[in-house]
Amino acid sequence: MPEPDTVKIADIFSSAQGEGVRMGNPAVFVRLAGCSLACDFCDTPEALSGGVEMDVANVLAQVSRLALFAGFQVVITGGEPLEQDLVPLTVALARAGYFLSVETNGLHFQDLAVNWWTVSPKPAAAFRVHPRIRPLADEVKLVVTPEVSVQVVRRLRKHMPRPSIFLQPDARNDMGYTNARNLFEHCIREGIAGVRLGLQLHRVYGMP
């Protein structure tokens, strides 16, 4: 485990937010290393283990070189970021004035000073979401794999009635877009509100 006030980092880079409500916004991504789920459709398998241990001050310095104006969005992602202690890092980034987002599978909870929560429940965890994460979610993202059904979407909507639920195509599957569209249309016919079709904009543009 990292020492206090340090985190294991896979990468820090600038790009555009490629998914969800905030799609297209410029952002700095702080990608943490490590995830206990290791989903077979993971699009960042290089972040499942390893990483470089960095202190918070060093992470903040790297972010500041990439975040080019006040209020820049900083996305803490992974791996699964909430498997590490994020309190020192998020406090430092919040004090620096960034718009702070966390992307998590929802299994774990930490009381963090962030502006935006993206929750992406996974089939490897039976789509469980920690009860204290549910009311925080600003958006929910589901990669449409065979395990994702109307019943799964309905259950997540019941647990998290407020946020939009984005149905994302499985990039590994030639039928990924078709499967996502079919599930979207099925959810609409079933009367499930707040379901939206998603994509990965950064992949369309060939960005990291």
C-alpha positions in Angstrom: 0.0 0.0 0.0 1.2 3.6 -0.7 2.6 5.6 2.3 0.3 8.3 3.7 0.1 11.4 1.4 1.2 9.3 -1.6 -0.7 7.5 -4.3 0.3 4.9 -7.0 0.0 6.6 -10.3 -0.3 5.0 -13.7 -0.3 8.2 -15.8 -1.1 11.9 -15.7 -2.1 13.4 -19.0 -4.3 16.0 -20.7 -7.2 15.2 -23.0 -10.9 15.9 -23.4 -13.5 14.2 -21.2 -14.7 11.5 -23.6 -17.8 10.2 -21.8 -20.9 11.3 -20.0 -22.6 14.6 -19.2 -19.3 16.6 -19.3 -18.2 15.1 -22.6 -15.9 17.4 -24.7 -14.6 19.4 -21.8 -10.8 19.8 -21.5 -9.4 17.9 -18.6 -6.3 16.6 -16.9 -6.6 12.9 -16.0 -4.8 11.5 -12.9 -5.0 7.8 -13.6 -4.3 5.7 -10.4 -2.9 2.2 -10.6 -4.6 -0.8 -9.2 -8.1 -2.4 -9.3 -9.3 -5.6 -7.7 -11.9 -6.4 -10.3 -9.9 -6.7 -13.5 -12.9 -6.8 -15.8 -12.3 -8.5 -19.1 -13.6 -5.5 -21.1 -11.4 -3.0 -19.2 -10.1 -0.4 -21.7 -7.1 0.5 -19.5 -5.6 -2.9 -18.5 -2.2 -1.3 -18.0 -3.6 0.5 -14.9 -4.7 -2.7 -13.2 -1.4 -3.1 -11.3 2.0 -1.5 -11.0 2.2 2.2 -11.1 4.7 4.7 -9.6 4.3 5.9 -6.0 4.1 9.7 -6.0 3.6 12.2 -3.2 0.7 14.6 -3.4 2.9 17.6 -4.0 4.5 16.0 -7.1 1.1 15.1 -8.5 -0.1 18.6 -7.9 2.9 20.0 -9.7 2.4 17.8 -12.7 -1.3 18.7 -12.8 -0.5 22.4 -12.6 1.7 22.2 -15.7 -1.2 20.7 -17.7 -4.2 22.6 -16.3 -4.0 25.9 -18.3 -6.7 28.1 -16.7 -8.6 28.6 -13.5 -11.3 26.0 -12.8 -9.8 23.4 -15.1 -11.3 19.9 -14.7 -9.2 17.3 -13.1 -10.4 13.7 -13.4 -9.2 11.1 -10.9 -9.7 7.7 -12.5 -8.0 4.3 -12.7 -7.8 1.4 -12.2 -10.1 1.9 -9.2 -9.1 5.1 -7.5 -11.1 4.5 -4.3 -9.0 1.5 -3.5 -6.4 4.1 -2.4 -6.7 6.9 0.2 -7.7 9.9 -1.8 -8.2 12.4 1.0 -4.8 14.2 0.9 -4.8 14.3 -3.0 -8.4 15.6 -3.3 -7.9 18.2 -0.5 -4.8 19.5 -2.3 -6.5 19.7 -5.7 -9.6 21.3 -4.3 -7.5 24.0 -2.6 -5.9 24.7 -5.9 -9.3 25.5 -7.4 -9.8 22.7 -9.9 -13.1 21.3 -10.8 -12.6 17.8 -9.4 -14.2 14.6 -10.7 -13.8 11.0 -9.5 -14.6 8.0 -11.7 -15.3 4.9 -9.6 -16.9 1.5 -9.9 -18.9 2.4 -6.8 -17.9 -0.4 -4.5 -16.1 1.8 -2.0 -16.8 5.0 -0.2 -14.6 7.9 0.9 -15.8 11.3 2.1 -14.0 13.5 -0.5 -14.1 17.2 -1.5 -15.0 16.6 -5.1 -17.4 18.4 -7.5 -18.5 15.4 -9.7 -19.0 11.7 -9.1 -19.1 9.3 -12.0 -20.2 5.8 -11.0 -19.6 2.9 -13.3 -21.0 -0.3 -11.7 -19.4 -3.6 -13.0 -20.7 -7.1 -13.6 -17.8 -8.6 -11.8 -19.2 -7.0 -8.6 -22.9 -7.9 -9.5 -23.4 -4.1 -10.2 -23.3 -3.4 -6.5 -22.9 0.3 -5.5 -22.0 1.3 -1.9 -25.1 2.8 -0.2 -23.1 6.0 0.6 -22.0 6.5 -3.0 -25.5 6.2 -4.4 -26.8 9.7 -3.4 -23.5 11.3 -4.6 -23.6 10.0 -8.1 -23.9 12.7 -10.7 -23.9 10.2 -13.6 -23.9 6.5 -14.0 -22.1 4.7 -16.9 -22.6 1.1 -18.0 -20.6 -0.6 -20.6 -23.1 -2.8 -22.4 -21.9 -6.3 -22.0 -24.1 -9.4 -22.0 -24.6 -9.1 -18.3 -26.2 -5.7 -18.6 -30.0 -6.1 -18.9 -33.1 -4.0 -18.6 -33.4 -5.5 -15.1 -29.9 -4.3 -14.2 -30.7 -0.8 -15.4 -34.1 -0.7 -13.6 -32.4 -1.8 -10.3 -29.7 0.9 -10.7 -32.4 3.5 -11.5 -34.2 2.5 -8.3 -31.1 2.9 -6.2 -30.0 6.1 -7.9 -33.1 7.9 -9.2 -31.4 11.3 -9.9 -28.5 10.8 -12.3 -28.5 10.0 -16.0 -27.6 6.4 -16.9 -25.3 6.3 -19.9 -25.2 3.1 -21.9 -21.7 2.8 -23.3 -20.7 0.5 -26.2 -18.2 -2.2 -25.6 -15.3 -1.2 -27.7 -14.0 -4.7 -28.0 -17.2 -6.0 -29.6 -18.0 -5.4 -33.3 -21.6 -5.3 -32.2 -20.9 -2.9 -29.3 -22.8 0.1 -30.7 -25.7 -2.1 -31.9 -26.0 -3.7 -28.5 -26.0 -0.4 -26.7 -28.6 1.0 -29.0 -30.8 -2.1 -28.6 -30.7 -1.9 -24.8 -31.4 1.8 -24.9 -34.5 1.3 -27.0 -35.6 -1.6 -24.8 -35.2 0.6 -21.7 -37.3 3.4 -23.3 -40.1 0.9 -24.2 -40.0 -0.3 -20.5 -40.5 3.3 -19.4 -37.2 3.7 -17.6 -36.5 7.4 -17.5 -33.1 9.2 -17.7 -31.3 6.6 -19.8 -29.0 8.0 -22.5 -26.8 6.5 -25.2 -23.1 7.1 -24.7 -19.9 6.8 -26.6 -16.1 7.4 -26.1 -15.5 10.7 -27.8 -11.7 10.6 -27.2 -11.6 7.4 -29.3 -13.4 9.0 -32.1 -10.8 11.8 -32.2 -7.9 9.5 -31.5 -7.0 11.2 -28.2 -5.6 9.6 -25.0 
